[in-house]
């Protein structure tokens, strides 16, 4: 039988968010005011050490649904390798537009930057990643510097961007060249019905030299033509602006499993991801 004092200590560790592998978990932290349930984030961090690089993860869900808690293996995989993993919520359509969603992501990045030292993070070493709709938001906040500038930050703090399997890096091109792979239903409801809006919400529109755009590792499902084409096009535009970019086609994956299996040690996209994180690809 456990002694009462030992039971108390174990309960205390559970309350703090510590588990057997010493990962600290902090949930439902408001990254802006007034508090809104869609503007909260969770932090998973190593329980010791300082200046850990920070991952900001943006969930998918078609810009209309999803939750920061859908992280599967990722927190454990990153914290075991010395990263802080921040999973953020953001508001959805039709309550807000895509600009407000990206603004929420920028605010979450700003919060992680400002409070980094409190959870052992490095405020100037942030990586932005996301799946599906989250991949689009990640790519946009890392190319259109207006969103971070509005939060008093520079793209220079972003050390890398990893968007995972989305087909709208260039929305006009997606519509124009769709062929047999029609654009997602409801696209106009999300991105508006004007060419100007489509261009403004396309990451490729904002890629130019000299903006401190971070290196990109672009993951996509190998046999999804629309994400393959858009991923390669994004990489070409980045390389044309002297930004390091690599495209990894994930064999044997679906749009779902490329996300849910990310973080597993035997997963090839995960292996490419950690290789990317171990290297410095920024141009001097």
Helices and strands as residue ranges (DSSP letters): H 4-16, E 23-30, E 40-46, E 52-58, H 74-80, E 84-88, H 98-114, G 116-119, E 121-131, H 133-141, H 146-150, G 155-157, E 158-164, H 171-176, H 187-191, H 195-200, G 203-206, E 216-221, H 225-240, E 245-250, H 257-260, H 268-277
